[in-house]
Amino acid sequence: MLTSYINGVVIALGLIMAIGAQNAFVLSQALRREHHLWVASLCVFFDVLLVALGVYGLAQLLTSSPLLLAIARWGGVLFLSSYAALALVRAIRPQALEAESVRPRQPLRVVLATTLAVTLLNPHVYLDTVLLIGSLGAQQEFPFAYVAGSATSSVLWFFSLALAGAKLAPWLARPMTWRVIDFLVAIMMFSIALQLILGE
């Protein structure tokens, strides 16, 4: 049982850290100190849910349905490209940056809806949590322990990201820093969308 748990921790942590769009959004919310703990909690919830679904059969269903994979792929391209374009506008246009810096806090429901979009419209989330982590978990001697290990990694990673980002916020509050962050986020989102378009 311990081996299955450790496998879940190690495999999940390695793949969760690579889900760029989700991590970038959690960090940006943390730097704004805008409902960042709620965002981290929602990411953890869906991470654990998707891994569990993958372990207990969803991975096999997705791989057998080209239609579902195509919907996830092109939906992800559309969302990631839109999010990247908005970040790029904030990075390039000073007036957009100023408006962003003084904008009121977004309502919790808006932030949670965006978190859902970043999580569920990003095909890489499904590839990593459901197909890779999930299919490996289905082969474990103790699948439940594997899911628990994956959940541990998810909690540690997303809450560390949210709390560390909030702590760094006072040092990263300069407008030029935000322009760089938004530019990097735009590049990351566009690159993931391009990978999806090319089918990589």
N, C-alpha and C positions, 0 to 999 in steps of 0.2 A: 504493500500500500504506500509506503514512504517513497519508494522508487517512482511510482506513478505520480505522486504529488510533486516531487522534485522535477520530474519531466515536464509537468504542466507549468511550473514556475519558470523554468529555463526557456522552454520553447515559446511560451506566450510572451515573456518579457522581450525576447529578441525580436519578435514580429510586431508587437504593439508599438515598440519604439520606432518602427519604420513606417507607420501609417501617418504620413506627413500632413495631410489635410486636417485630420482630427487633432493632431498634436499642435499644429499651428493655431487652430481656432481656440483650443483650451488655453494656450499660452497668451494669445492676444486678449482674451477675456480676463485672464489673471492680471496682466499688466494694466488693464483698465480698472481692475478690481470690481468688475461688473458681473455679479452673480456667478463668480468663477467656481465656487464650491458646488453649486447646483449643476453647473456644466460638467464638472468632473464626475459628480454622482451619476448623471445621466449616461455619460460615456462608459462608466464602469458597469452600470446596469445592462446596457445593450451589448457590451463586450462579453460579459458572463453569459447572457442569454444566447447570443449567437454561437459562442463556443459550445455551450451545452446542446443547442440544436444540432450543431455540426457533429458532435460526438454521438448523438443519439439518432442520426439518420438524415438530416437535411443536406449534408455534403453530397450524399449519393443522389438525392433528388435534383440538386442544382446541376451537377455534372451531366445528368441525363436529359436536361432541358435547354437546348440552344436558345429558345425564345426567352426564357428567364435571364439567361446570361447576357443576351443582346439588350434586353430592357435595362438591366443594371448597368451595362457598359455605356450606352448612349445617354442614359439619364445622368450618369456620373460625369460624362464629358460636358454636357450642358451646364450642370450645376457648378462644377469646378472652374469652367471657363468664365462663367458669370462672376463668381466670387473673386477670381484672379483679376478680372477687368476692374472691379470696384476697388480692389487693393492697389492696383496700378494707378488708377485715377487719383487716389489719395496720396500716393507717393510722388506723382508728377506735378499736380496742381496745388500751389500754395493755398489758394482760397479754399479748396476742398479740405486740405489739412487743417486749416484754421477752424472750419465748420465742424470738423470731426473732434477737435480738441475741446470745443466748448459745447458740444451737443449734450443734451441731458441723458441721464442713464436710461437705457432701454428697459421697457417693462420685462419682468421675468418671463412672461409667456412668449415674447418675441425672441428672447435669447434662447429659451428652450426649444422653440420651433426651429431656429437656425442650427442649434446643436443636433437636433434630429435629422435635419437635411444634410449636414456635414457628415454625420455618422451613417445614415441609411442610404444616401444617394452616392456614396463613394464605393465603387466596386472593389477597391483594394481592401476595404473592411471585410467584405464577404470572402474574398480570396484568402485573406490571412486568418480571420477568426473561424469561419465556417469550413472552408475547404482544407486549408493547411493544418491549423491547430485542431480543428474538429476531427478530420480524418485520422490524424495521428493519435488523437485521444481515443478514438473508437478501437484502436488496436491495443490499448493498454489493458493490463490485467485488472486494474481497478479504475474504470472510467470516472467514477464519482470523485475519487481522490485527484485524478488528473484535472477535472473541472475546478475543483477547489484550489489546486495549485495555480491554475490559470487566473482564477478570480483574485488570488493573492497578488499576483503580478499586476493585474489591472488596477487594483486599489492602490498599491504602492506607486505605480507609475503616474497615474492621472492626478492623484492628490499631491504627489511631490511636484509635478509640473504646475498645478494650480497654486500651491502654497509658495513655491520658489518664485514664480512669476509675480505674485502679489508682493513679496518681499523686495524684489528687484525694481518694482514700479517707481519708487522715488528717484532712483538713479537713472532710469530710462525714460524719464518724462520729457526730455528735450525734443522739440519738433524734428530736428534732423535725425534723431534716433528712430522716431516713429516712421519717418520717410524710408529709412533703410529697412526697418522691419516690414513695412508694407510692401516694399519692392521685393524683398526676399520671399515673402508669402506669395506674391503674385507669380514669381518665377517657379516656386515649388508647385503651385496649383496648375499653372500652364503645363509644366513638364509632366505631371501625372496625367492631365487630360490628353496630352500628345501621346503618351505611352498607350493610353486606352484606344485612341484613334488608330494607332499603328498596330494594335493587337498584341503588344508586348506584355 
